[in-house]
């Protein structure tokens, strides 16, 4: 979609996986990050990666790498803000940004269209849902909300994604969980094996 930019969130500490870059863990012979990127890119006007540290480790993906501007690993909201700032500077004609975590390799191919369709005059933010859970890091954000988000992070020390989203009219779009949950994410070593199984379907 011409008015939606994509952001893959890879700025976390990955404590449950020993602090490694989750996006670079291999699933079925390729880094996990390659999968959400391949699925998201055709749905968006452009895609960037939110990651901290040396950006060179992601050079093979040939997309912009934007680090957090908020110090101290402030969580996914800091990544969202970094992405919104990037979109505002690099693509000022674009109104929305969709965020997905790097460790979510099977995002739907209709993610952007469905979330974009859910944003109406009554809803500012659209969130993905499946299996009775809302996946707040998989969401469509208005670029115009970036200063509000900056104030929440800097002045209020807000860290919960759901806490920020809950301040605004929002919509949840549900996806089925069969044959697999499209928002399955790799958090623990055993999840890598499960991702391998899904990738073989």
C-alpha angles and dihedrals in degrees: 000000000000095000097048127078122193129231125189112203114221101145099106129111097238092215094169090056096049095266095291122143102270091201090061097051108111123244118180092347101312138076114274089236091065091066102057088040092054091048097043102042097071090051097055143056088237141340132226132184123229108213137142128219126031108359091200091083088070096044093112090067093062096215131119115274114212120189127209114274092199109081127233103041094286093187136246094325089063088053091050090051091050089052094048090050090050092051092047090053102037101033109020092168091066118095104190141039127200119208127204129172117249090232093061101088101172105053114160120269088226095048098115096041092051096045092045090051090053094057106091135151086283098051127051099181130036122204131196119239137186137164092011093305130110114222101209095182088060099069147126112242131191109237087220090069094067097099091048089051092048091054091048091052099041104031100031101028089229112176107165114095091206089052092059095041090049091063091068137052104271141175130216119214115202126216126192119254096218131129080008139336105268089210096055107139134198109240103142136035091256090057090067090065091049091050089052089055093050091047089057094056 
